Amino acid sequence: MKKIIGISVMLGLLMGCNTMKSAVHRLNLLLDDGTYAAQLELENQKKIFLEECAKQGGDNPLTSISYDEFLTIIRPKLETFEMKIANPSKNNMILNALVFQSLQSIEMQIEAFLSKYSAINYSFRGATCYVNLQSRKQAYEKLRQEIVQYSYNYEKERFKKITGYTFANASLAFIDAPEKGKLYSLEGSSVLQNITDGMLLSGGRYGEKINFVYTANALPDGASVAGYADYIGLFSYIATFGNKKTVNAYRVLPQEKYKKALNACLFYSENALCEEKYGPYGCNYALRREPTAMEIKSILKKK
């Protein structure tokens, strides 16, 4: 009997506490100048933030992730009940492009989430979940960059094997010491003068850089030029005042020499991946193009 009375007293106290809390809450609302309601709203937003943050992986710290680890996460989304990836390795450029896209999509999703809640209240940035999610995004970004670097170099070697060339890091308008085996863009140059067998081009910041290109397709003086050329040596000519000048000589290459091989690339492109003089901030970690539906289908085989 005493036990029953004790339990009843406890329940009464609890109910009394809840009633008291409810009464205090109502009183605060009645007397509120806006501060109390704002505090309640912030607490509610923080609760929602922590719940959503956990769903995005913010409750689990992640500072690094390997290619194979990430592949196990997204592989079920790429494969079907009947089909599986035939060659799940980093040498599969189509698969690398799909992994790249998945990483980029998750990074953007995390960034949008963090920006949203940081804008609501800056204090959320100090939450452990927020910090964890930032680290997770950085881990995905690092892996994406590693994939691009590997794939770019892989396709670069394949392109060189097919064509005998690789793209130079700068156009011939700004090159002082060109190399053989490189494709130099004609962009940034204009026709200075048509002479036997080709054209003299001017380039550089002030048009001070003179080059010669062998081509059968003459253009009017002052016209801009486009396309690619390879370095073949030096060319000498007699300048306006009768003095002899020697400049770098190039040969314009028809597109069929490199276009098909370039179109097959998903990562390697005419644009250098990283310019050493700019450091990591000069890197362009992006796809050259997205894989086609036919290409994606080609990497799958029946289970």
Salt bridges, closest charged atoms under 4 A:
GLU52 OE2 - LYS55 NZ 3.51
GLU79 OE2 - ARG75 NE 2.76
GLU107 OE2 - ARG144 NE 2.81
GLU111 OE1 - LYS137 NZ 3.64
GLU155 OE2 - ARG158 NH2 3.52
ASP176 OD1 - LYS209 NZ 2.89
ASP230 OD2 - ARG251 NH2 2.67
GLU295 OE2 - ARG289 NH2 2.72
